[in-house]
Structures are given as structure tokens and as C-alpha cells.
């Protein structure tokens, strides 16, 4: 039996694909090497 969807909002937004914007900005600012945020 499938679970019913909750009416309450999510605690945080679920991202379907990786977003490397923070890492890309750090590299553009001259910081290197840059670990992924999920690796820190």
C-alpha cells in the first residue's frame, strides 16, 4: 500500500541533481583545491 503524501512543507528543498555553484565560485575566486560541500 502506498504512503499518503503529507500536507506539511518540506524541511528543506530536495535537489534532484548536484549544484556546484559554491565550488565554482570558490575556484573563480582563486581558491584551490575545493572539496565538494557534501565532502567537507
PDB file of N, CA, C, O and CB in Angstrom:
ATOM      1  N   UNK A   1       0.842  -1.181   0.000  1.00  0.00           N
ATOM      2  CA  UNK A   1       0.000   0.000   0.000  1.00  0.00           C
ATOM      3  C   UNK A   1       0.889   1.247   0.000  1.00  0.00           C
ATOM      4  O   UNK A   1       1.837   1.333   0.781  1.00  0.00           O
ATOM      5  CB  UNK A   1      -0.959  -0.004   1.224  1.00  0.00           C
ATOM      6  N   UNK A   2       0.589   2.206  -0.866  1.00  0.00           N
ATOM      7  CA  UNK A   2       1.382   3.433  -0.993  1.00  0.00           C
ATOM      8  C   UNK A   2       1.112   4.365   0.184  1.00  0.00           C
ATOM      9  O   UNK A   2       0.001   4.422   0.711  1.00  0.00           O
ATOM     10  CB  UNK A   2       1.068   4.149  -2.326  1.00  0.00           C
ATOM     11  N   UNK A   3       2.152   5.092   0.581  1.00  0.00           N
ATOM     12  CA  UNK A   3       2.006   6.060   1.669  1.00  0.00           C
ATOM     13  C   UNK A   3       1.318   7.319   1.158  1.00  0.00           C
ATOM     14  O   UNK A   3       1.542   7.742   0.024  1.00  0.00           O
ATOM     15  CB  UNK A   3       3.381   6.408   2.283  1.00  0.00           C
ATOM     16  N   UNK A   4       0.490   7.907   1.992  1.00  0.00           N
ATOM     17  CA  UNK A   4      -0.184   9.158   1.639  1.00  0.00           C
ATOM     18  C   UNK A   4       0.812  10.311   1.731  1.00  0.00           C
ATOM     19  O   UNK A   4       1.694  10.310   2.590  1.00  0.00           O
ATOM     20  CB  UNK A   4      -1.409   9.415   2.566  1.00  0.00           C
ATOM     21  N   UNK A   5       0.668  11.291   0.842  1.00  0.00           N
ATOM     22  CA  UNK A   5       1.544  12.471   0.869  1.00  0.00           C
ATOM     23  C   UNK A   5       1.173  13.355   2.048  1.00  0.00           C
ATOM     24  O   UNK A   5      -0.003  13.509   2.377  1.00  0.00           O
ATOM     25  CB  UNK A   5       1.444  13.272  -0.460  1.00  0.00           C
ATOM     26  N   UNK A   6       2.176  13.927   2.675  1.00  0.00           N
ATOM     27  CA  UNK A   6       1.963  14.814   3.812  1.00  0.00           C
ATOM     28  C   UNK A   6       1.543  16.201   3.326  1.00  0.00           C
ATOM     29  O   UNK A   6       1.960  16.643   2.255  1.00  0.00           O
ATOM     30  CB  UNK A   6       3.240  14.907   4.676  1.00  0.00           C
ATOM     31  N   UNK A   7       0.726  16.875   4.110  1.00  0.00           N
ATOM     32  CA  UNK A   7       0.316  18.243   3.787  1.00  0.00           C
ATOM     33  C   UNK A   7       1.334  19.269   4.271  1.00  0.00           C
ATOM     34  O   UNK A   7       1.299  20.419   3.833  1.00  0.00           O
ATOM     35  CB  UNK A   7      -1.047  18.542   4.400  1.00  0.00           C
ATOM     36  N   UNK A   8       2.245  18.876   5.169  1.00  0.00           N
ATOM     37  CA  UNK A   8       3.220  19.830   5.700  1.00  0.00           C
ATOM     38  C   UNK A   8       4.340  20.093   4.711  1.00  0.00           C
ATOM     39  O   UNK A   8       4.693  19.221   3.917  1.00  0.00           O
ATOM     40  CB  UNK A   8       3.798  19.320   7.010  1.00  0.00           C
ATOM     41  N   UNK A   9       4.904  21.302   4.757  1.00  0.00           N
ATOM     42  CA  UNK A   9       6.000  21.636   3.836  1.00  0.00           C
ATOM     43  C   UNK A   9       7.262  20.850   4.190  1.00  0.00           C
ATOM     44  O   UNK A   9       7.430  20.399   5.323  1.00  0.00           O
ATOM     45  CB  UNK A   9       6.295  23.155   3.869  1.00  0.00           C
ATOM     46  N   UNK A  10       8.133  20.695   3.213  1.00  0.00           N
ATOM     47  CA  UNK A  10       9.397  20.011   3.445  1.00  0.00           C
ATOM     48  C   UNK A  10      10.290  20.849   4.349  1.00  0.00           C
ATOM     49  O   UNK A  10      10.200  22.076   4.354  1.00  0.00           O
ATOM     50  CB  UNK A  10      10.106  19.716   2.116  1.00  0.00           C
ATOM     51  N   UNK A  11      11.146  20.188   5.110  1.00  0.00           N
ATOM     52  CA  UNK A  11      12.080  20.882   5.989  1.00  0.00           C
ATOM     53  C   UNK A  11      13.095  21.674   5.172  1.00  0.00           C
ATOM     54  O   UNK A  11      13.481  22.777   5.561  1.00  0.00           O
ATOM     55  CB  UNK A  11      12.798  19.884   6.909  1.00  0.00           C
ATOM     56  N   UNK A  12      13.530  21.116   4.040  1.00  0.00           N
ATOM     57  CA  UNK A  12      14.439  21.791   3.129  1.00  0.00           C
ATOM     58  C   UNK A  12      14.123  21.329   1.716  1.00  0.00           C
ATOM     59  O   UNK A  12      13.505  20.282   1.518  1.00  0.00           O
ATOM     60  CB  UNK A  12      15.926  21.509   3.495  1.00  0.00           C
ATOM     61  N   UNK A  13      14.548  22.109   0.745  1.00  0.00           N
ATOM     62  CA  UNK A  13      14.269  21.805  -0.658  1.00  0.00           C
ATOM     63  C   UNK A  13      15.078  20.586  -1.100  1.00  0.00           C
ATOM     64  O   UNK A  13      16.286  20.525  -0.873  1.00  0.00           O
ATOM     65  CB  UNK A  13      14.590  23.025  -1.557  1.00  0.00           C
ATOM     66  N   UNK A  14      14.421  19.631  -1.723  1.00  0.00           N
ATOM     67  CA  UNK A  14      15.099  18.439  -2.221  1.00  0.00           C
ATOM     68  C   UNK A  14      15.651  18.743  -3.611  1.00  0.00           C
ATOM     69  O   UNK A  14      14.893  19.068  -4.525  1.00  0.00           O
ATOM     70  CB  UNK A  14      14.131  17.208  -2.256  1.00  0.00           C
ATOM     71  N   UNK A  15      16.957  18.641  -3.770  1.00  0.00           N
ATOM     72  CA  UNK A  15      17.611  18.919  -5.037  1.00  0.00           C
ATOM     73  C   UNK A  15      17.758  17.612  -5.802  1.00  0.00           C
ATOM     74  O   UNK A  15      18.252  16.625  -5.256  1.00  0.00           O
ATOM     75  CB  UNK A  15      18.991  19.601  -4.822  1.00  0.00           C
ATOM     76  N   UNK A  16      17.334  17.597  -7.064  1.00  0.00           N
ATOM     77  CA  UNK A  16      17.372  16.376  -7.852  1.00  0.00           C
ATOM     78  C   UNK A  16      18.715  16.124  -8.511  1.00  0.00           C
ATOM     79  O   UNK A  16      19.020  14.988  -8.875  1.00  0.00           O
ATOM     80  CB  UNK A  16      16.315  16.421  -8.892  1.00  0.00           C
ATOM     81  N   UNK A  17      19.525  17.168  -8.670  1.00  0.00           N
ATOM     82  CA  UNK A  17      20.847  16.984  -9.270  1.00  0.00           C
ATOM     83  C   UNK A  17      21.852  17.844  -8.516  1.00  0.00           C
ATOM     84  O   UNK A  17      21.460  18.824  -7.882  1.00  0.00           O
ATOM     85  CB  UNK A  17      20.834  17.348 -10.789  1.00  0.00           C
ATOM     86  N   UNK A  18      23.133  17.508  -8.566  1.00  0.00           N
ATOM     87  CA  UNK A  18      24.135  18.285  -7.839  1.00  0.00           C
ATOM     88  C   UNK A  18      24.225  19.723  -8.336  1.00  0.00           C
ATOM     89  O   UNK A  18      24.047  19.999  -9.522  1.00  0.00           O
ATOM     90  CB  UNK A  18      25.490  17.619  -7.956  1.00  0.00           C
ATOM     91  N   UNK A  19      24.502  20.625  -7.413  1.00  0.00           N
ATOM     92  CA  UNK A  19      24.692  22.039  -7.733  1.00  0.00           C
ATOM     93  C   UNK A  19      26.093  22.421  -7.264  1.00  0.00           C
ATOM     94  O   UNK A  19      26.374  22.417  -6.066  1.00  0.00           O
ATOM     95  CB  UNK A  19      23.585  22.949  -7.055  1.00  0.00           C
ATOM     96  N   UNK A  20      26.955  22.745  -8.194  1.00  0.00           N
ATOM     97  CA  UNK A  20      28.338  23.053  -7.873  1.00  0.00           C
ATOM     98  C   UNK A  20      28.608  24.552  -7.877  1.00  0.00           C
ATOM     99  O   UNK A  20      29.750  24.968  -8.077  1.00  0.00           O
ATOM    100  CB  UNK A  20      29.259  22.363  -8.848  1.00  0.00           C
ATOM    101  N   UNK A  21      27.580  25.375  -7.661  1.00  0.00           N
ATOM    102  CA  UNK A  21      27.759  26.825  -7.746  1.00  0.00           C
ATOM    103  C   UNK A  21      28.706  27.359  -6.671  1.00  0.00           C
ATOM    104  O   UNK A  21      29.486  28.270  -6.945  1.00  0.00           O
ATOM    105  CB  UNK A  21      26.412  27.519  -7.629  1.00  0.00           C
ATOM    106  N   UNK A  22      28.657  26.817  -5.465  1.00  0.00           N
ATOM    107  CA  UNK A  22      29.545  27.292  -4.397  1.00  0.00           C
ATOM    108  C   UNK A  22      30.990  26.941  -4.728  1.00  0.00           C
ATOM    109  O   UNK A  22      31.890  27.765  -4.565  1.00  0.00           O
ATOM    110  CB  UNK A  22      29.142  26.681  -3.031  1.00  0.00           C
ATOM    111  N   UNK A  23      31.206  25.704  -5.197  1.00  0.00           N
ATOM    112  CA  UNK A  23      32.555  25.276  -5.555  1.00  0.00           C
ATOM    113  C   UNK A  23      33.085  26.070  -6.746  1.00  0.00           C
ATOM    114  O   UNK A  23      34.255  26.452  -6.765  1.00  0.00           O
ATOM    115  CB  UNK A  23      32.573  23.779  -5.872  1.00  0.00           C
ATOM    116  N   UNK A  24      32.228  26.319  -7.741  1.00  0.00           N
ATOM    117  CA  UNK A  24      32.634  27.067  -8.930  1.00  0.00           C
ATOM    118  C   UNK A  24      33.030  28.494  -8.561  1.00  0.00           C
ATOM    119  O   UNK A  24      34.014  29.017  -9.086  1.00  0.00           O
ATOM    120  CB  UNK A  24      31.501  27.082  -9.969  1.00  0.00           C
ATOM    121  N   UNK A  25      32.267  29.133  -7.656  1.00  0.00           N
ATOM    122  CA  UNK A  25      32.601  30.491  -7.220  1.00  0.00           C
ATOM    123  C   UNK A  25      33.927  30.498  -6.464  1.00  0.00           C
ATOM    124  O   UNK A  25      34.734  31.409  -6.649  1.00  0.00           O
ATOM    125  CB  UNK A  25      31.479  31.068  -6.334  1.00  0.00           C
ATOM    126  N   UNK A  26      34.161  29.505  -5.621  1.00  0.00           N
ATOM    127  CA  UNK A  26      35.419  29.451  -4.870  1.00  0.00           C
ATOM    128  C   UNK A  26      36.602  29.307  -5.821  1.00  0.00           C
ATOM    129  O   UNK A  26      37.632  29.954  -5.627  1.00  0.00           O
ATOM    130  CB  UNK A  26      35.400  28.282  -3.861  1.00  0.00           C
ATOM    131  N   UNK A  27      36.468  28.469  -6.845  1.00  0.00           N
ATOM    132  CA  UNK A  27      37.551  28.306  -7.818  1.00  0.00           C
ATOM    133  C   UNK A  27      37.770  29.597  -8.604  1.00  0.00           C
ATOM    134  O   UNK A  27      38.909  29.951  -8.906  1.00  0.00           O
ATOM    135  CB  UNK A  27      37.240  27.145  -8.781  1.00  0.00           C
ATOM    136  N   UNK A  28      36.681  30.306  -8.940  1.00  0.00           N
ATOM    137  CA  UNK A  28      36.803  31.571  -9.666  1.00  0.00           C
ATOM    138  C   UNK A  28      37.489  32.633  -8.808  1.00  0.00           C
ATOM    139  O   UNK A  28      38.154  33.527  -9.331  1.00  0.00           O
ATOM    140  CB  UNK A  28      35.420  32.065 -10.113  1.00  0.00           C
ATOM    141  N   UNK A  29      37.321  32.529  -7.479  1.00  0.00           N
ATOM    142  CA  UNK A  29      37.966  33.472  -6.556  1.00  0.00           C
ATOM    143  C   UNK A  29      39.417  33.100  -6.275  1.00  0.00           C
ATOM    144  O   UNK A  29      40.089  33.779  -5.498  1.00  0.00           O
ATOM    145  CB  UNK A  29      37.192  33.534  -5.246  1.00  0.00           C
ATOM    146  N   UNK A  30      39.907  32.030  -6.895  1.00  0.00           N
ATOM    147  CA  UNK A  30      41.305  31.648  -6.745  1.00  0.00           C
ATOM    148  C   UNK A  30      41.578  30.628  -5.660  1.00  0.00           C
ATOM    149  O   UNK A  30      42.738  30.333  -5.371  1.00  0.00           O
ATOM    150  CB  UNK A  30      42.105  32.842  -6.476  1.00  0.00           C
ATOM    151  N   UNK A  31      40.532  30.080  -5.049  1.00  0.00           N
ATOM    152  CA  UNK A  31      40.718  29.057  -4.022  1.00  0.00           C
ATOM    153  C   UNK A  31      40.820  27.695  -4.695  1.00  0.00           C
ATOM    154  O   UNK A  31      39.961  27.321  -5.493  1.00  0.00           O
ATOM    155  CB  UNK A  31      39.552  29.077  -2.988  1.00  0.00           C
ATOM    156  N   UNK A  32      41.876  26.958  -4.367  1.00  0.00           N
ATOM    157  CA  UNK A  32      42.081  25.652  -4.993  1.00  0.00           C
ATOM    158  C   UNK A  32      42.953  24.817  -4.095  1.00  0.00           C
ATOM    159  O   UNK A  32      43.878  25.400  -3.529  1.00  0.00           O
ATOM    160  CB  UNK A  32      42.715  25.788  -6.399  1.00  0.00           C
ATOM    161  N   UNK A  33      42.785  23.552  -3.891  1.00  0.00           N
ATOM    162  CA  UNK A  33      41.669  22.733  -4.358  1.00  0.00           C
ATOM    163  C   UNK A  33      40.404  23.003  -3.540  1.00  0.00           C
ATOM    164  O   UNK A  33      40.470  23.465  -2.401  1.00  0.00           O
ATOM    165  CB  UNK A  33      42.037  21.246  -4.285  1.00  0.00           C
ATOM    166  N   UNK A  34      39.282  22.713  -4.129  1.00  0.00           N
ATOM    167  CA  UNK A  34      37.991  22.936  -3.486  1.00  0.00           C
ATOM    168  C   UNK A  34      37.310  21.589  -3.309  1.00  0.00           C
ATOM    169  O   UNK A  34      37.063  20.882  -4.286  1.00  0.00           O
ATOM    170  CB  UNK A  34      37.099  23.912  -4.318  1.00  0.00           C
ATOM    171  N   UNK A  35      37.003  21.229  -2.057  1.00  0.00           N
ATOM    172  CA  UNK A  35      36.256  19.998  -1.790  1.00  0.00           C
ATOM    173  C   UNK A  35      34.779  20.292  -1.976  1.00  0.00           C
ATOM    174  O   UNK A  35      34.320  21.399  -1.696  1.00  0.00           O
ATOM    175  CB  UNK A  35      36.544  19.450  -0.349  1.00  0.00           C
ATOM    176  N   UNK A  36      34.036  19.304  -2.447  1.00  0.00           N
ATOM    177  CA  UNK A  36      32.596  19.471  -2.580  1.00  0.00           C
ATOM    178  C   UNK A  36      31.962  19.703  -1.216  1.00  0.00           C
ATOM    179  O   UNK A  36      32.459  19.203  -0.207  1.00  0.00           O
ATOM    180  CB  UNK A  36      31.970  18.246  -3.259  1.00  0.00           C
ATOM    181  N   UNK A  37      30.884  20.447  -1.179  1.00  0.00           N
ATOM    182  CA  UNK A  37      30.230  20.756   0.090  1.00  0.00           C
ATOM    183  C   UNK A  37      29.766  19.492   0.796  1.00  0.00           C
ATOM    184  O   UNK A  37      29.712  19.464   2.025  1.00  0.00           O
ATOM    185  CB  UNK A  37      29.048  21.689  -0.135  1.00  0.00           C
ATOM    186  N   UNK A  38      29.431  18.449   0.049  1.00  0.00           N
ATOM    187  CA  UNK A  38      28.991  17.210   0.678  1.00  0.00           C
ATOM    188  C   UNK A  38      30.174  16.392   1.192  1.00  0.00           C
ATOM    189  O   UNK A  38      29.975  15.394   1.885  1.00  0.00           O
ATOM    190  CB  UNK A  38      28.172  16.384  -0.305  1.00  0.00           C
ATOM    191  N   UNK A  39      31.404  16.800   0.860  1.00  0.00           N
ATOM    192  CA  UNK A  39      32.594  16.074   1.293  1.00  0.00           C
ATOM    193  C   UNK A  39      33.234  16.706   2.522  1.00  0.00           C
ATOM    194  O   UNK A  39      34.071  16.083   3.176  1.00  0.00           O
ATOM    195  CB  UNK A  39      33.604  16.011   0.165  1.00  0.00           C
ATOM    196  N   UNK A  40      32.851  17.927   2.836  1.00  0.00           N
ATOM    197  CA  UNK A  40      33.507  18.653   3.933  1.00  0.00           C
ATOM    198  C   UNK A  40      33.102  18.112   5.286  1.00  0.00           C
ATOM    199  O   UNK A  40      33.563  18.610   6.313  1.00  0.00           O
ATOM    200  CB  UNK A  40      33.181  20.134   3.861  1.00  0.00           C
TER     201      UNK A  40
END
